[in-house]
Amino acid sequence: MKKFDIPNYYRSSIIGKIKEIRQKKDPRKKDFTPTSLDFGTVRFHISRHFGFCFGVENAIEISYRAIEENPNKRIFLLSQMIHNPDVNDDLQNKGIRFIMNTLGKQFIEWDEITADDIVIIPAFGTTLEILDLLEKKGVSTKKYDTTCPFVTRVWKRADQLGKQKNTIIIHGKYKHEETRATYSYSKKNAPSIIIKDMKEAIVLSEFILGKKDLSEFESTFKDKFSPNFNPEKDLDKVGVINQTTMLATETEAISNFLKKVMQEKFGLENTKNHMADTRDTLCYATNENQDSTYGLLKTKADLAIVVGGYNSSNTSHIVELCEEKLPTYFISNSSEIISKKEIQHFNFTNKELLKSENYIPQKEVVDIILTSGASCPDTVVENVLKKIITFFPNAKSTDEVLKNINID
């Protein structure tokens, strides 16, 4: 795996050592059991995979290189480079300005952007329409395009599916930057529609099987399908691709479900002519993080702390998995941990900040699950760990614990 040149203040000596040990013991990444750090009065169970993925480190390296190479130029990012407040704040403090927010609301009008400016494409990519607009302005985007290679792989697969006369079903959040970009590419060559979850897949199946009147299609999927989409014929041959940060298990479940729908409509022997195999669009990092979360949740614990940006899709799905098993606190960094008795955390379902008291139980040894999203710096996770340790005055030292790392 390529080593990226990112600022040292994003790296952690503690987390880095844990990852190094795990990599040596499990180079093929087949073991998803957590790493346990036993401080005596508190035990942390650290996920096998978490933190910066390939695409994020690539984006960070390119963004900071753009700053270094262009000291006398204005530098813009189309929107947040990744969904992490610490990283985005640091880039802004270094002079980078955001053209729009993650939902597409414009901060800086396009008329203000000139051919002399540097414009960085974020890790999520961007739409063909925006690339065309920048090209017409004479703005070169190739040098500082940080689009994740696993996102572009999905776009290439969408292109293949379109050329094979498939309609493309995108499993993603309609307003997410990556989904908007993927939709822009897919609709170029094929009828395309975005569905958010299995519920919407079931509704779509009712149109496929004729259980719902096609006259209701437009209002049901308003603004989520490509121009001139004809549900009467465009739902007979489909392929499912995904927003790479969605739950891999859900994307697979949706694809398997729609495969059964096609079997019901066209017969088992004809399924291959109506349903494309698109398992290759799933992101390896998202899969590893989610598989590691499942492995993590086999450990008995009192609570889980998940660290990451509140608008991070992949982080919210990790939170979702943890919440099914135990009390879970979604925080952006250690400042949300107010004291041993009080924590501020984010409810991603209702999109609101909450405060909880007595989140750490009063017991002889407290077990805490700790993980983060793919856009969260390891230093942020380390700071969370260190802060919680201060609540346990009789805890062993970090150096002592690291010498005796226990892999469950």
C-alpha positions in Angstrom: 0.0 0.0 0.0 1.3 3.4 -1.0 2.6 5.7 1.8 1.2 9.2 1.7 2.8 12.4 2.7 0.3 13.9 5.2 1.0 16.3 8.1 2.4 14.6 11.1 -0.2 16.1 13.4 -2.8 13.8 11.9 -0.8 10.7 12.9 -0.8 9.1 16.4 2.0 7.3 18.1 -0.5 5.2 20.1 -2.9 4.4 17.3 0.0 4.0 14.8 1.7 1.4 16.9 -1.6 -0.6 17.3 -2.1 -0.5 13.5 1.5 -1.5 12.9 1.3 -4.5 15.2 -2.0 -5.6 13.6 -0.6 -5.3 10.1 2.4 -7.5 11.0 0.3 -10.1 12.6 -2.5 -10.0 9.9 -1.0 -8.7 6.6 -3.9 -10.2 4.6 -6.5 -8.4 6.8 -8.5 -11.5 7.5 -8.8 -11.1 11.3 -11.5 -8.6 12.3 -11.2 -9.1 16.1 -10.4 -5.9 18.0 -7.3 -4.9 19.8 -7.7 -4.6 23.6 -5.9 -2.0 25.7 -6.2 -3.0 29.3 -5.5 0.0 31.6 -6.7 -2.0 34.7 -9.7 0.1 35.7 -10.7 0.8 32.1 -10.3 -1.4 29.0 -10.6 0.0 25.4 -11.5 -2.3 22.6 -10.1 -0.8 19.4 -11.5 -1.7 16.0 -9.3 -3.7 13.6 -9.8 -1.1 10.8 -10.7 2.6 11.2 -9.3 6.0 10.4 -7.9 7.4 7.2 -8.4 5.2 4.2 -6.4 5.2 0.9 -8.7 7.8 -0.7 -8.7 10.2 2.3 -4.9 10.1 2.6 -4.6 10.7 -1.1 -6.9 13.7 -0.9 -5.1 15.2 2.1 -1.7 14.8 0.4 -2.8 16.5 -2.8 -4.6 19.4 -0.9 -1.6 20.2 1.3 0.7 20.0 -1.8 -1.6 22.5 -3.5 -1.0 24.9 -0.7 2.7 24.4 -0.7 3.1 24.8 -4.5 0.9 27.9 -4.9 1.9 30.4 -2.2 0.8 33.4 -4.2 -2.5 32.1 -5.7 -6.0 31.9 -4.4 -6.9 28.3 -3.7 -10.5 27.0 -3.6 -12.1 23.7 -2.7 -15.4 22.8 -4.4 -16.8 21.8 -1.0 -15.5 20.1 2.1 -12.5 18.0 1.1 -13.6 15.1 3.4 -16.2 15.0 6.1 -14.1 15.8 9.1 -14.2 19.2 10.8 -10.7 19.2 12.1 -9.2 18.6 8.6 -11.5 21.1 6.9 -10.8 23.8 9.6 -7.1 23.3 9.2 -7.3 23.7 5.4 -9.4 26.9 5.8 -6.9 28.2 8.4 -4.2 27.8 5.7 -6.1 30.0 3.3 -8.3 27.5 1.3 -11.8 28.8 0.7 -14.8 26.5 0.1 -16.9 27.4 -3.0 -20.0 25.6 -1.6 -21.2 23.5 1.3 -21.8 19.7 1.2 -25.4 20.2 0.1 -24.4 22.4 -2.9 -25.3 25.8 -1.3 -23.0 28.4 -3.0 -20.7 30.4 -0.7 -18.7 31.9 -3.6 -20.3 32.7 -6.9 -18.8 31.2 -10.0 -18.2 34.6 -11.5 -15.6 35.2 -8.8 -13.5 32.2 -10.0 -10.9 32.9 -12.6 -8.5 30.9 -14.7 -5.7 32.1 -12.4 -7.2 30.3 -9.4 -6.5 26.9 -8.1 -9.6 24.7 -7.7 -9.3 21.4 -5.8 -11.8 18.6 -6.5 -12.7 16.9 -3.2 -12.4 13.2 -2.4 -16.1 12.7 -3.3 -15.5 13.9 -6.8 -17.8 16.3 -8.6 -20.4 16.5 -11.3 -19.7 16.6 -15.1 -21.6 19.9 -15.1 -19.3 21.6 -12.7 -16.2 20.2 -14.4 -17.5 21.6 -17.7 -18.2 25.0 -16.1 -14.6 25.1 -14.7 -13.2 24.0 -18.1 -15.0 26.9 -19.8 -13.4 29.3 -17.3 -10.0 28.0 -18.2 -9.5 26.4 -14.7 -7.4 23.3 -14.8 -8.6 20.7 -12.3 -6.5 17.6 -13.2 -3.4 18.4 -11.1 -5.4 18.8 -7.9 -8.2 16.4 -8.4 -8.4 14.4 -5.1 -11.4 12.1 -6.2 -11.0 8.8 -4.5 -10.0 6.1 -7.0 -12.6 3.8 -5.6 -15.3 6.4 -6.5 -14.0 6.7 -10.0 -14.1 2.9 -10.2 -17.8 3.1 -9.6 -18.2 5.7 -12.3 -16.3 3.4 -14.8 -18.6 0.5 -13.9 -21.6 2.8 -14.4 -20.2 3.6 -17.8 -19.9 -0.1 -18.7 -23.4 -0.8 -17.4 -24.8 2.0 -19.5 -23.1 0.7 -22.7 -24.6 -2.7 -22.0 -28.1 -1.1 -22.0 -28.7 -1.4 -18.3 -30.6 1.1 -16.2 -28.5 2.2 -13.2 -29.8 2.1 -9.7 -27.7 4.1 -7.4 -27.8 3.1 -3.7 -27.0 6.4 -2.0 -28.2 9.5 -0.2 -29.6 11.8 -2.8 -28.0 15.0 -1.5 -24.6 13.5 -0.8 -21.8 15.0 -3.0 -20.6 11.5 -4.1 -24.1 10.4 -5.0 -24.6 13.7 -7.0 -21.3 13.1 -8.8 -22.1 9.4 -9.5 -25.5 10.3 -10.8 -24.0 12.9 -13.1 -21.8 10.3 -14.7 -24.3 7.5 -14.8 -27.1 9.5 -16.5 -24.7 10.4 -19.3 -25.1 6.9 -20.8 -28.0 5.3 -19.1 -31.4 5.9 -17.5 -30.5 6.3 -13.8 -32.4 6.4 -10.5 -31.3 6.9 -6.9 -32.7 4.9 -4.0 -31.8 5.5 -0.3 -32.5 2.2 1.3 -34.3 -1.1 1.2 -37.7 0.6 1.7 -37.3 2.5 -1.5 -36.0 -0.7 -3.2 -39.3 -2.4 -2.2 -41.3 0.5 -3.6 -39.3 0.4 -6.8 -40.0 -3.4 -7.1 -43.7 -2.7 -7.0 -43.4 -0.6 -10.1 -41.2 -3.3 -11.7 -43.8 -6.0 -11.0 -46.8 -3.9 -12.0 -48.1 -3.8 -8.4 -48.1 0.0 -8.5 -49.5 2.2 -11.2 -46.7 3.7 -13.3 -48.6 7.1 -13.1 -47.4 7.3 -9.5 -43.7 6.8 -10.4 -42.8 10.5 -11.0 -44.2 11.7 -7.7 -42.8 8.8 -5.7 -39.2 9.3 -7.0 -39.4 13.0 -7.6 -36.0 14.5 -8.6 -34.3 11.2 -8.2 -34.3 9.9 -11.7 -32.8 11.0 -15.0 -34.5 13.0 -17.7 -36.8 11.0 -20.0 -36.8 8.0 -17.7 -39.4 5.6 -18.8 -40.4 3.2 -16.0 -42.4 1.1 -18.4 -39.2 -0.1 -20.2 -36.3 1.2 -18.2 -36.8 -1.1 -15.3 -36.5 -4.3 -17.2 -32.7 -4.5 -17.2 -30.8 -3.0 -14.2 -27.6 -2.9 -12.3 -27.0 -1.6 -8.8 -24.0 0.6 -7.9 -23.4 2.4 -4.6 -22.3 5.5 -2.9 -19.1 3.9 -1.5 -19.8 5.0 2.1 -23.1 3.2 2.4 -23.5 0.0 4.4 -22.1 -2.7 2.1 -24.5 -5.3 3.5 -27.4 -3.0 2.6 -26.2 -2.5 -1.0 -25.8 -6.3 -1.3 -29.2 -6.9 0.2 -30.8 -4.4 -2.2 -29.1 -6.1 -5.2 -30.1 -9.6 -4.0 -33.6 -8.4 -3.5 -33.9 -6.9 -6.9 -32.4 -10.0 -8.4 -35.3 -12.0 -6.9 -37.7 -9.5 -8.3 -36.3 -10.0 -11.8 -36.5 -13.8 -11.3 -40.2 -13.4 -10.4 -40.9 -11.2 -13.4 -38.8 -12.9 -16.1 -38.1 -16.4 -14.7 -35.0 -17.8 -13.1 -33.4 -18.9 -16.5 -33.6 -15.3 -17.8 -32.3 -13.4 -14.7 -28.8 -12.7 -16.1 -30.4 -10.8 -19.0 -32.1 -8.5 -16.6 -29.9 -8.1 -13.6 -26.2 -7.2 -13.8 -23.6 -8.4 -11.3 -22.2 -5.3 -9.7 -20.4 -6.5 -6.5 -17.2 -4.9 -7.7 -18.5 -1.4 -6.9 -18.2 -1.9 -3.2 -15.3 0.1 -1.5 -12.7 -2.1 0.2 -12.2 0.5 3.1 -15.9 0.8 3.8 -16.2 -3.0 3.8 -13.2 -3.4 6.1 -14.4 -0.8 8.5 -17.9 -2.3 8.6 -16.6 -5.9 9.0 -14.3 -4.7 11.8 -17.3 -3.1 13.5 -19.1 -6.5 13.4 -16.0 -8.1 14.9 -15.8 -5.4 17.5 -19.4 -5.9 18.6 -18.7 -9.5 19.5 -16.8 -8.1 22.5 -18.7 -7.5 25.7 -18.6 -3.8 26.5 -20.5 -1.1 28.5 -20.6 1.6 25.8 -19.2 2.5 22.4 -17.6 5.8 21.3 -17.5 6.5 17.6 -15.4 9.5 16.5 -15.9 11.4 13.2 -17.5 14.2 11.3 -21.3 14.5 11.9 -21.9 14.7 8.2 -19.8 11.6 7.5 -21.9 8.9 5.9 -19.5 6.0 6.6 -19.2 7.1 10.3 -22.9 7.3 10.7 -23.3 3.7 9.5 -20.7 2.5 12.1 -22.8 4.4 14.7 -25.9 2.7 13.4 -24.3 -0.8 13.8 -23.1 0.0 17.3 -26.4 1.4 18.5 -28.1 -2.0 17.8 -25.9 -3.6 20.5 -25.1 -1.1 23.2 -25.2 2.6 24.3 -23.3 4.5 21.6 -21.9 8.1 21.6 -21.1 9.8 18.3 -18.6 12.6 18.9 -16.5 14.7 16.6 -13.5 15.0 18.9 -12.4 15.0 22.6 -13.9 18.4 23.3 -17.3 16.7 23.3 -16.3 14.7 26.4 -17.2 17.3 29.0 -16.4 15.2 32.1 -16.6 11.6 33.4 -20.3 12.3 34.1 -21.3 14.3 31.0 -20.8 13.9 27.2 -22.1 15.8 24.2 -22.9 13.6 21.2 -24.7 13.7 17.9 -28.0 11.9 17.1 -27.5 11.3 13.4 -31.1 10.2 12.9 -32.6 13.5 14.2 -29.5 15.6 13.3 -29.3 17.1 16.7 -26.7 17.5 19.5 -27.6 15.8 22.8 -26.0 15.8 26.2 -26.0 12.6 28.3 -25.1 12.2 31.9 -23.5 9.2 33.7 -22.5 7.7 30.4 -19.6 5.9 32.1 -21.0 3.3 34.5 -19.8 3.0 38.1 -18.1 -0.3 38.2 -14.7 -1.9 39.0 -13.6 -2.2 35.3 -15.3 -0.3 32.5 -15.1 -1.7 29.0 -15.3 0.8 26.1 -15.5 0.2 22.4 -13.6 2.8 20.5 -13.6 3.4 16.7 -13.8 6.1 14.1 -14.9 6.8 10.5 -12.6 6.7 7.4 -12.1 10.5 7.4 -11.1 10.8 11.1 -7.4 11.5 11.9 -5.8 9.0 14.3 -4.7 11.9 16.6 -8.4 12.7 17.2 -9.0 9.2 18.3 -5.9 9.2 20.5 -7.0 12.4 22.2 -10.4 10.8 23.0 -8.6 7.8 24.5 -6.2 10.0 26.6 -9.0 12.2 27.9 -11.1 9.2 29.1 -8.0 7.7 30.8 -7.7 10.9 32.9 -11.0 9.9 34.5 -9.4 6.8 35.9 -6.6 8.0 38.3 -5.4 4.4 39.0 -5.1 3.4 35.4 -1.9 2.0 34.1 0.4 4.1 32.0 0.1 4.1 28.2 3.6 2.8 27.7 3.0 -0.1 30.0 -0.2 -1.0 28.2 1.3 -0.8 24.7 4.0 -3.3 25.7 1.3 -5.8 26.5 -1.2 -5.3 23.7 -3.8 -8.0 23.9 -5.6 -9.0 20.7 -8.8 -10.7 21.6 
